[in-house]
Amino acid sequence: MVFDRYLPNSIKGVTRAKRKTGKSKGIRRDVASREQRIGNWDRFIVVEENKANLAHFLSTEKSQRYGTHPGRELVVSGGFREILKVWSSDASRESLQELSSDHEEADTRFVLHARDAAVRGYRQVNMLCRDTDVLVLLLAHRQDLCQEIWMFSGTSRTKRYIPVHKISLPEEKRKSLPTFHTITGCDTTSQFAGIGKQSALKIFDSLSKLIKHLGEQCPPEETVLADAEAFVCQLYNHGTDGVDINEERAAAFRKVKKNLDSLPPTKDALHLHIRRANFQCMIWKKAKEPRPSLSSPEENG
């Protein structure tokens, strides 16, 4: 069982704050017992403190009430008040140091725990998660995980398991998936208006080298920004020789003057987007590290 952390001044924290704009005002309420009624769930879940408190309650309840099952181990992390705290039902484990992490996202904790399962000799791991970001991460880190990786992405009525280990991709493309996903839109980055994943994948197939260095260092070098800008130029005008997004924006404006939302972004806006994608990608590339060394979002520019 893994949980998101609700940290201030983080890339995901800012995203959550934007999504709450316009929503009804939340109600602050602590969860203290199994019998307690939540009431209006929508107004409860919109408050970050409520979600953190609920995660702590569930983590504590499960760790205190879980019995011993031969051949089965339960590990809980991310939900306790102490960010580095991790609990295991296997009292014989010598150390949980490799799982004592400060990850903000449950998405990366999935990878960290799947890696731990592989190291401990497990051959198969099943992920109960419906998040595309997690699928991308499992594919990108597949070589360090169990032989079989299944991801549950359906509903209680329509169950569906994705055999991640059977998804065949060229090695370079598989490793570059996080860069592609972050720059074209994920949980914490915006999607370009009118540019879907399928059309973007066609560009990625032939020009993945333009974004392969995203997430390697923070802030990104000017060459990384320029290559990523050239990639976005291709998204809006496939086959162009142009590498300046402002020029592509001006050319598009001369052709279509009605729907301004369909225009490419300005260079300033695009470079901010690329820097954000770069930071998110760096987090994902270090998913197997329990306490990765990361710069702050401000240092990313």
Secondary structure as UniProt FT lines:
FT   TURN            8..9
FT   HELIX           11..19
FT   TURN            20..22
FT   TURN            34..35
FT   HELIX           41..45
FT   HELIX           48..65
FT   TURN            70..71
FT   STRAND          75..77
FT   TURN            83..84
FT   STRAND          86..88
FT   TURN            91..92
FT   HELIX           97..99
FT   HELIX           106..119
FT   TURN            120..121
FT   STRAND          124..128
FT   HELIX           132..140
FT   HELIX           142..144
FT   STRAND          148..152
FT   STRAND          161..163
FT   HELIX           164..166
FT   HELIX           171..184
FT   TURN            193..194
FT   HELIX           197..207
FT   HELIX           208..210
FT   TURN            211..215
FT   HELIX           222..236
FT   TURN            238..239
FT   HELIX           245..255
FT   HELIX           260..262
FT   HELIX           267..285
FT   TURN            286..288
FT   TURN            297..300
//
